[in-house]
Amino acid sequence: MDNADIEEMFQSLGPVSIRRMFGGKGIYHHGVIFALYLFDEIMLKADIQTAPEFAAAGARQWVYQRPGKKPVAMPYWSVPEDAFDDPDEMARWARLAYEAAVRAQKPETPKKSAKKRKNDLGEGR
C-alpha cells in the first residue's frame, strides 16, 4: 500500500502524515500516531475503551513475538473487514483509533524557566 492509498483511506480525518518506522509506516493526524502499516496491513490504535469494539467486529490484535520471549499484546488492531467496503465505517474506526491515541498521550508537564530553575537551586540570589 503506498502513501496515497493510506491518505485516501483516512481522508475523513483530514490530513495525515506518514513516517517510516520499524520496517513499516507510522500514520499520524495532528502529530499523534493513530495507526501503523506493518506486514502489508493497516493496524489501528485501540485502548481499554475501544478494544472490545474492535474484538466484537472481528478485528485481530497485533501480538509481537520475539524468539525466546513471551508474546506481547500491542495496542493495535486490524481494520474490521466491513470498513474496507464502507467509507463511513472506515471513518468511524479511524476516529476511534485517533481518539484512543489522544487518550494515550502523556500530559505535558510545565517546564520551568531558566531563572526559576536557578532560584530553586539557590543561585541568582
C-alpha positions in Angstrom: 0.0 0.0 0.0 1.5 3.3 -1.0 1.2 6.6 0.9 -1.5 7.9 -1.5 -3.7 4.8 -0.7 -3.2 5.4 3.1 -4.0 9.1 2.8 -7.2 8.2 0.9 -8.2 5.6 3.4 -8.0 8.2 6.2 -9.3 11.3 4.3 -12.3 11.5 6.7 -9.9 12.6 9.5 -8.3 15.3 7.4 -4.7 15.5 6.6 -2.4 12.6 7.8 1.3 12.4 7.7 3.2 9.1 7.1 6.6 8.3 8.5 8.8 5.3 8.0 9.3 3.2 11.2 10.4 -0.4 12.1 10.2 -1.5 8.5 6.7 -0.2 8.2 5.0 3.2 8.5 3.5 5.3 11.3 0.3 7.2 10.4 -0.3 10.5 12.2 -3.0 13.0 12.4 -2.2 16.3 14.1 1.1 14.9 15.2 -0.5 11.9 17.0 0.2 8.4 15.8 -3.1 6.5 15.5 -2.3 3.7 13.0 0.6 1.6 11.7 1.2 0.0 8.3 3.1 -3.3 9.1 3.3 -6.6 7.4 1.1 -5.3 4.5 -1.7 -4.5 6.9 -3.1 -1.3 8.5 -3.3 -1.6 12.3 -5.4 0.9 14.3 -4.7 2.1 17.8 -7.1 1.0 20.5 -7.3 1.3 24.3 -9.3 -0.2 27.1 -12.4 1.8 25.9 -12.3 0.7 22.3 -10.5 -2.7 22.2 -13.8 -4.5 23.0 -15.4 -2.8 19.9 -12.5 -4.0 17.7 -12.8 -7.5 19.1 -16.6 -7.6 18.6 -16.1 -6.5 15.0 -13.7 -9.4 14.3 -10.5 -7.4 14.3 -7.3 -9.1 15.4 -4.9 -7.6 18.0 -1.3 -7.4 17.0 0.8 -9.6 19.2 4.6 -9.1 19.0 6.6 -12.2 19.4 10.4 -12.2 19.8 12.3 -15.6 19.7 12.6 -16.9 23.2 10.4 -14.2 24.7 6.8 -14.1 25.9 4.3 -12.7 23.3 3.4 -9.0 24.0 -0.1 -7.8 23.0 0.3 -4.4 21.4 -2.4 -1.7 21.4 -3.0 -2.0 17.7 -5.8 -3.9 15.9 -6.5 -4.9 12.3 -9.1 -2.9 10.5 -12.5 -4.6 10.7 -13.4 -6.2 7.3 -16.6 -4.2 6.8 -14.7 -0.9 6.9 -12.9 -1.7 3.6 -16.1 -1.6 1.7 -17.8 1.3 3.5 -16.2 4.7 3.8 -18.5 5.7 6.7 -17.4 2.6 8.6 -13.7 3.3 7.9 -14.2 6.9 9.1 -15.8 5.6 12.3 -12.9 3.2 13.0 -10.3 5.9 12.1 -11.9 8.3 14.5 -12.0 5.7 17.3 -8.3 5.0 16.7 -7.4 8.7 16.8 -9.4 9.3 19.9 -7.6 6.3 21.6 -4.2 7.7 20.6 -5.1 11.1 22.0 -6.1 9.5 25.3 -2.9 7.5 25.4 -0.7 10.6 25.2 1.1 11.6 28.4 0.2 15.0 29.7 2.9 17.6 29.3 4.5 18.8 32.5 5.1 22.5 32.6 8.7 23.4 32.1 10.4 25.8 34.5 12.1 28.9 33.1 15.9 29.1 33.4 15.5 31.9 36.0 13.1 29.7 38.1 15.5 26.7 38.0 18.4 28.9 39.2 16.2 30.2 42.0 15.3 26.7 43.0 19.0 25.8 43.1 19.8 28.8 45.3 21.5 30.6 42.5 20.8 34.1 41.4 20.3 35.4 44.9 
